[in-house]
Amino acid sequence: MASYAHWDDTIVALATPHGVSAIGVIRLSGKNAISIADAMFPSKDLMEQAGNTIHVGLLLDNDEVLDEVVLSLFRAPRSYTGEDVVEISCHGSPFIEERILKSCMANGARLAQPGEYTQRAYLKGKLDLTQAEAVADLIASNTKASHHQALHNIRGGFSSILKSLRDELIRFSALIELELDFSQEDVEFADRGQLRELIHTIQVRVRDLLDSFRLGNVIRNGVSVAIVGKPNAGKSTLLNSLLNENRAIVSEIPGTTRDTIEELINIDGIIFRLIDTAGIRQSEDEIEGFGIERSLEKMRSADIVLYLFDVQQETARSLDAIIAELRDTNPNCLVVGNKSDVMDVSEVSAIFAGNDVLFISAKTKHQIDVLKQRLVEKVLQGKMNMESMLVTNARHYEALRSVALTLDDVQKGMGDRIPGDLLALDIRRAMHFLGEITGEVTNEDQLDYIFSKFCIGK
């Protein structure tokens, strides 16, 4: 990434995906963005045009016509980056796009680095760091839930929470430090009772945010579900029913599935990664044995284990033992009885009474919708709804953990009646960690790492 000292130059990049398309957009940003575009656009004097205007005409490279284009002109600071910006909308031919990029660079622009437009927006104060990171989350969003969270953060929802917490800490820190100027007079400007109440309130809020990371991480990255069980329990049939397509081979022969099969499904805005595993049993077949071992590995590492059993083959006593063993391996377990269509439902329920079992028929798709809802409930666990403020970023989570530990130190310090200067130091540490999240406290290497994960052109 370019050094901040050289960020007064003009950058250019293709803002739309590579490949043939109806329209391609090339973005210029920087102090010479308008003059570079003007040198290629004889139809109008762009230097004299107002910001937030659109212009149609031919784009030239010297005297050669490159394309007929639409230019969108934005003047600083009313642009995405806070700089002068020109967006060139051309026909989506890779050849035309490449010619325009080369012409822009020949006129003084350089090719943008990944995330450089958004990084400039951050440095110009158009976005804070959480909002900038939410831009990448919005581009990567693939569900309604992840889209909602990214938009919420871009609009400053998370930032406003952090700002209010930091402002309160700043106010009390200032009062405590004021006491130090009058230390010989033994006065307290900061009410210790109010400070204890404030610290407790912030601790509760920070703990809520930390607790939300599990769900936030699921919304951002998805949740893995290992479908396990004995051979011929119907695991592959269940996978096909959940996906509503014939993805896995189904056979009456035990051990047909010899390796894991993974597929994605979106249920109520959450991405589930379904893993169909080999049936777990003792086997002399070496290849099947490898598949069984992989099944056990997936079961241990999965977010949710869906144990599927054949209601005709299992007994209540054996199921009790299996469930106990499963929960030792992975406590987040969902037990599902399959092939309930061949037996009376009330009879099946009576046999397995006392266990929290959902009875389905993977073959006829009976209760499949209920199973999908159970999976969603397993993720949400009734703790919060999808409209809650969620932490989805591991960097934010680590900073909030540091805030929580520092607030514990402040609380303990007040209990031990430590001097005000030491108390102020701990409060400033908490403010520092909050500032790391929004970018009020940061360094160049950290920013370069964050923005390097963006795509070029954004």
FENQUIJO-V702070 format. One record per residue. N is the residue number from 0. RES is the residue in three letters. PSI is psi as a letter, one per 20 degrees, with the letter a starting at -180 (* if undefined). D_FIRST is the distance of its C-alpha to the first C-alpha in Angstrom with 1 decimal. Layout:
n | res | psi | d_first
N | RES | PSI | D_FIRST
N | RES | PSI | D_FIRST
This chain:
n | res | psi | d_first
0 | MET | q | 0.0
1 | ALA | q | 3.8
2 | SER | q | 6.5
3 | TYR | h | 9.0
4 | ALA | i | 11.5
5 | HIS | k | 10.4
6 | TRP | k | 10.1
7 | ASP | j | 13.7
8 | ASP | a | 13.2
9 | THR | p | 14.1
10 | ILE | q | 12.3
11 | VAL | q | 14.3
12 | ALA | q | 14.5
13 | LEU | p | 17.5
14 | ALA | i | 18.0
15 | THR | r | 20.9
16 | PRO | q | 21.3
17 | HIS | q | 21.8
18 | GLY | r | 25.5
19 | VAL | p | 28.7
20 | SER | r | 29.2
21 | ALA | g | 31.3
22 | ILE | q | 28.4
23 | GLY | q | 24.9
24 | VAL | p | 22.6
25 | ILE | p | 20.0
26 | ARG | p | 18.0
27 | LEU | p | 17.2
28 | SER | p | 15.8
29 | GLY | r | 15.9
30 | LYS | h | 18.7
31 | ASN | j | 19.8
32 | ALA | g | 19.7
33 | ILE | g | 23.4
34 | SER | h | 24.5
35 | ILE | g | 22.5
36 | ALA | h | 24.3
37 | ASP | h | 27.5
38 | ALA | h | 27.6
39 | MET | i | 27.7
40 | PHE | n | 30.0
41 | PRO | i | 33.5
42 | SER | h | 35.2
43 | LYS | r | 34.4
44 | ASP | n | 33.1
45 | LEU | h | 30.0
46 | MET | h | 29.6
47 | GLU | i | 32.8
48 | GLN | q | 32.2
49 | ALA | q | 31.7
50 | GLY | r | 28.7
51 | ASN | l | 29.0
52 | THR | q | 31.0
53 | ILE | p | 31.2
54 | HIS | p | 32.3
55 | VAL | p | 33.7
56 | GLY | a | 34.1
57 | LEU | q | 33.3
58 | LEU | p | 29.9
59 | LEU | q | 30.4
60 | ASP | o | 28.7
61 | ASN | d | 31.0
62 | ASP | j | 34.3
63 | GLU | p | 33.4
64 | VAL | p | 33.3
65 | LEU | g | 30.2
66 | ASP | r | 31.3
67 | GLU | p | 32.9
68 | VAL | r | 30.3
69 | VAL | p | 30.0
70 | LEU | p | 27.6
71 | SER | p | 26.7
72 | LEU | p | 25.9
73 | PHE | p | 24.5
74 | ARG | q | 24.6
75 | ALA | q | 22.6
76 | PRO | j | 22.8
77 | ARG | m | 24.5
78 | SER | r | 21.6
79 | TYR | g | 19.2
80 | THR | i | 16.3
81 | GLY | j | 18.8
82 | GLU | r | 18.2
83 | ASP | p | 20.4
84 | VAL | p | 19.9
85 | VAL | p | 21.9
86 | GLU | p | 22.2
87 | ILE | o | 24.1
88 | SER | o | 26.3
89 | CYS | r | 27.7
90 | HIS | q | 29.8
91 | GLY | l | 27.9
92 | SER | p | 28.4
93 | PRO | h | 25.4
94 | PHE | g | 26.9
95 | ILE | g | 27.0
96 | GLU | g | 23.5
97 | GLU | h | 22.2
98 | ARG | g | 24.4
99 | ILE | g | 23.2
100 | LEU | g | 19.5
101 | LYS | h | 20.5
102 | SER | g | 22.6
103 | CYS | g | 20.0
104 | MET | h | 17.8
105 | ALA | h | 21.0
106 | ASN | j | 21.6
107 | GLY | i | 18.5
108 | ALA | q | 15.6
109 | ARG | q | 12.5
110 | LEU | p | 11.4
111 | ALA | q | 9.1
112 | GLN | r | 6.3
113 | PRO | p | 8.0
114 | GLY | j | 9.2
115 | GLU | h | 7.9
116 | TYR | g | 11.6
117 | THR | h | 12.6
118 | GLN | h | 10.1
119 | ARG | h | 11.5
120 | ALA | g | 14.9
121 | TYR | g | 14.5
122 | LEU | h | 13.7
123 | LYS | j | 16.6
124 | GLY | j | 18.9
125 | LYS | h | 19.6
126 | LEU | q | 18.9
127 | ASP | r | 18.8
128 | LEU | h | 16.7
129 | THR | h | 19.6
130 | GLN | g | 19.9
131 | ALA | g | 16.3
132 | GLU | h | 16.6
133 | ALA | h | 20.0
134 | VAL | g | 18.5
135 | ALA | h | 17.1
136 | ASP | h | 20.6
137 | LEU | g | 22.4
138 | ILE | h | 20.9
139 | ALA | i | 21.8
140 | SER | p | 25.2
141 | ASN | j | 28.1
142 | THR | r | 31.0
143 | LYS | h | 32.6
144 | ALA | g | 32.0
145 | SER | h | 28.2
146 | HIS | g | 28.0
147 | HIS | g | 30.1
148 | GLN | g | 28.1
149 | ALA | g | 24.8
150 | LEU | g | 26.5
151 | HIS | g | 28.2
152 | ASN | h | 24.9
153 | ILE | h | 23.3
154 | ARG | j | 26.5
155 | GLY | j | 26.0
156 | GLY | g | 28.7
157 | PHE | g | 27.0
158 | SER | g | 25.6
159 | SER | h | 29.1
160 | ILE | g | 30.6
161 | LEU | h | 28.2
162 | LYS | g | 28.7
163 | SER | h | 32.4
164 | LEU | g | 32.4
165 | ARG | h | 30.3
166 | ASP | g | 32.5
167 | GLU | g | 35.6
168 | LEU | h | 34.3
169 | ILE | g | 33.3
170 | ARG | g | 36.9
171 | PHE | h | 38.6
172 | SER | h | 36.4
173 | ALA | g | 37.3
174 | LEU | g | 41.0
175 | ILE | g | 41.0
176 | GLU | h | 39.4
177 | LEU | h | 42.0
178 | GLU | h | 44.6
179 | LEU | h | 43.5
180 | ASP | i | 44.5
181 | PHE | k | 48.0
182 | SER | h | 48.2
183 | GLN | i | 51.6
184 | GLU | i | 53.0
185 | ASP | l | 52.1
186 | VAL | q | 50.9
187 | GLU | o | 48.5
188 | PHE | h | 46.6
189 | ALA | o | 44.7
190 | ASP | o | 47.1
191 | ARG | h | 46.6
192 | GLY | g | 48.1
193 | GLN | h | 45.7
194 | LEU | g | 42.7
195 | ARG | g | 44.0
196 | GLU | g | 44.3
197 | LEU | g | 40.8
198 | ILE | g | 39.3
199 | HIS | g | 41.3
200 | THR | g | 40.1
201 | ILE | h | 36.4
202 | GLN | g | 37.0
203 | VAL | g | 38.6
204 | ARG | g | 35.8
205 | VAL | g | 33.1
206 | ARG | g | 35.3
207 | ASP | g | 35.6
208 | LEU | g | 31.9
209 | LEU | g | 31.6
210 | ASP | h | 34.4
211 | SER | i | 32.8
212 | PHE | h | 29.9
213 | ARG | g | 32.1
214 | LEU | g | 32.9
215 | GLY | g | 29.4
216 | ASN | h | 28.0
217 | VAL | g | 30.8
218 | ILE | h | 30.0
219 | ARG | g | 26.4
220 | ASN | i | 26.9
221 | GLY | r | 30.6
222 | VAL | p | 33.6
223 | SER | p | 35.1
224 | VAL | o | 38.9
225 | ALA | o | 40.9
226 | ILE | o | 44.2
227 | VAL | r | 46.6
228 | GLY | r | 50.3
229 | LYS | r | 53.2
230 | PRO | q | 53.7
231 | ASN | j | 55.0
232 | ALA | i | 54.2
233 | GLY | k | 52.5
234 | LYS | g | 48.8
235 | SER | h | 47.8
236 | THR | h | 50.1
237 | LEU | g | 48.4
238 | LEU | g | 44.9
239 | ASN | h | 46.3
240 | SER | g | 47.9
241 | LEU | h | 44.8
242 | LEU | i | 42.8
243 | ASN | k | 45.8
244 | GLU | q | 45.5
245 | ASN | n | 46.8
246 | ARG | h | 43.7
247 | ALA | q | 45.5
248 | ILE | p | 48.7
249 | VAL | p | 51.7
250 | SER | q | 54.8
251 | GLU | i | 57.8
252 | ILE | p | 57.3
253 | PRO | q | 55.8
254 | GLY | j | 52.6
255 | THR | g | 51.4
256 | THR | o | 47.8
257 | ARG | i | 46.7
258 | ASP | r | 42.9
259 | THR | q | 40.7
260 | ILE | p | 39.8
261 | GLU | p | 36.9
262 | GLU | q | 36.7
263 | LEU | q | 35.0
264 | ILE | p | 37.0
265 | ASN | o | 36.3
266 | ILE | o | 38.9
267 | ASP | l | 38.9
268 | GLY | j | 35.2
269 | ILE | p | 34.4
270 | ILE | p | 33.2
271 | PHE | p | 35.6
272 | ARG | o | 34.9
273 | LEU | p | 38.5
274 | ILE | o | 39.3
275 | ASP | p | 42.7
276 | THR | r | 43.9
277 | ALA | q | 46.7
278 | GLY | p | 50.0
279 | ILE | o | 50.5
280 | ARG | r | 53.8
281 | GLN | p | 55.2
282 | SER | p | 54.9
283 | GLU | i | 56.1
284 | ASP | p | 53.8
285 | GLU | g | 50.9
286 | ILE | g | 48.5
287 | GLU | h | 49.4
288 | GLY | g | 49.1
289 | PHE | g | 45.4
290 | GLY | h | 44.9
291 | ILE | g | 46.7
292 | GLU | h | 44.6
293 | ARG | h | 41.4
294 | SER | g | 43.1
295 | LEU | h | 43.7
296 | GLU | g | 40.0
297 | LYS | h | 38.9
298 | MET | h | 41.5
299 | ARG | h | 40.2
300 | SER | i | 36.6
301 | ALA | q | 37.1
302 | ASP | h | 36.7
303 | ILE | p | 40.2
304 | VAL | p | 43.0
305 | LEU | o | 45.4
306 | TYR | o | 48.6
307 | LEU | p | 50.9
308 | PHE | q | 54.5
309 | ASP | o | 57.6
310 | VAL | i | 60.1
311 | GLN | h | 62.9
312 | GLN | h | 61.9
313 | GLU | q | 60.7
314 | THR | r | 63.0
315 | ALA | h | 62.4
316 | ARG | g | 62.8
317 | SER | h | 60.4
318 | LEU | h | 57.8
319 | ASP | g | 58.1
320 | ALA | g | 57.3
321 | ILE | g | 54.4
322 | ILE | g | 52.8
323 | ALA | g | 53.2
324 | GLU | g | 51.5
325 | LEU | g | 48.7
326 | ARG | h | 47.9
327 | ASP | h | 47.8
328 | THR | g | 45.1
329 | ASN | o | 43.2
330 | PRO | i | 44.6
331 | ASN | n | 43.0
332 | CYS | q | 45.6
333 | LEU | p | 47.2
334 | VAL | p | 50.6
335 | VAL | p | 51.8
336 | GLY | p | 55.3
337 | ASN | r | 55.4
338 | LYS | k | 58.4
339 | SER | i | 60.0
340 | ASP | i | 61.5
341 | VAL | i | 64.1
342 | MET | r | 65.5
343 | ASP | p | 66.7
344 | VAL | g | 63.8
345 | SER | h | 66.1
346 | GLU | g | 67.3
347 | VAL | g | 63.7
348 | SER | h | 62.8
349 | ALA | h | 65.9
350 | ILE | g | 65.2
351 | PHE | k | 61.7
352 | ALA | q | 62.5
353 | GLY | i | 60.8
354 | ASN | q | 57.4
355 | ASP | n | 54.7
356 | VAL | p | 54.7
357 | LEU | p | 53.7
358 | PHE | p | 56.0
359 | ILE | r | 54.8
360 | SER | o | 55.7
361 | ALA | h | 52.7
362 | LYS | g | 55.0
363 | THR | i | 56.2
364 | LYS | k | 53.1
365 | HIS | p | 55.3
366 | GLN | j | 53.2
367 | ILE | h | 49.9
368 | ASP | h | 48.7
369 | VAL | h | 49.9
370 | LEU | g | 47.9
371 | LYS | g | 44.7
372 | GLN | h | 45.4
373 | ARG | h | 46.1
374 | LEU | g | 42.7
375 | VAL | g | 41.0
376 | GLU | h | 43.3
377 | LYS | h | 42.3
378 | VAL | g | 38.6
379 | LEU | h | 39.4
380 | GLN | k | 42.4
381 | GLY | j | 43.7
382 | LYS | h | 41.4
383 | MET | r | 39.5
384 | ASN | r | 39.3
385 | MET | i | 36.4
386 | GLU | i | 36.1
387 | SER | q | 35.3
388 | MET | o | 32.0
389 | LEU | q | 30.2
390 | VAL | p | 27.3
391 | THR | i | 25.3
392 | ASN | p | 22.1
393 | ALA | h | 22.4
394 | ARG | g | 20.1
395 | HIS | g | 22.5
396 | TYR | g | 25.5
397 | GLU | h | 24.6
398 | ALA | h | 24.2
399 | LEU | h | 27.5
400 | ARG | g | 29.2
401 | SER | h | 28.3
402 | VAL | g | 29.7
403 | ALA | g | 32.8
404 | LEU | h | 33.4
405 | THR | h | 33.1
406 | LEU | h | 35.5
407 | ASP | h | 37.9
408 | ASP | g | 37.8
409 | VAL | g | 38.5
410 | GLN | g | 41.4
411 | LYS | h | 42.8
412 | GLY | h | 42.5
413 | MET | h | 44.5
414 | GLY | h | 47.1
415 | ASP | i | 47.4
416 | ARG | l | 47.6
417 | ILE | q | 44.9
418 | PRO | q | 44.5
419 | GLY | h | 42.5
420 | ASP | h | 39.8
421 | LEU | h | 39.0
422 | LEU | g | 39.0
423 | ALA | h | 36.7
424 | LEU | g | 34.2
425 | ASP | h | 34.2
426 | ILE | g | 33.8
427 | ARG | h | 30.8
428 | ARG | g | 29.2
429 | ALA | g | 29.8
430 | MET | h | 28.3
431 | HIS | g | 25.2
432 | PHE | h | 24.7
433 | LEU | g | 25.3
434 | GLY | h | 22.8
435 | GLU | h | 20.1
436 | ILE | g | 20.7
437 | THR | i | 20.4
438 | GLY | j | 17.6
439 | GLU | h | 20.1
440 | VAL | o | 19.3
441 | THR | a | 15.8
442 | ASN | r | 13.2
443 | GLU | g | 9.6
444 | ASP | g | 9.3
445 | GLN | g | 11.3
446 | LEU | g | 9.4
447 | ASP | h | 6.1
448 | TYR | g | 8.9
449 | ILE | g | 10.8
450 | PHE | i | 8.8
451 | SER | i | 7.6
452 | LYS | i | 11.4
453 | PHE | r | 11.9
454 | CYS | q | 13.0
455 | ILE | p | 11.7
456 | GLY | i | 13.7
457 | LYS | * | 13.7
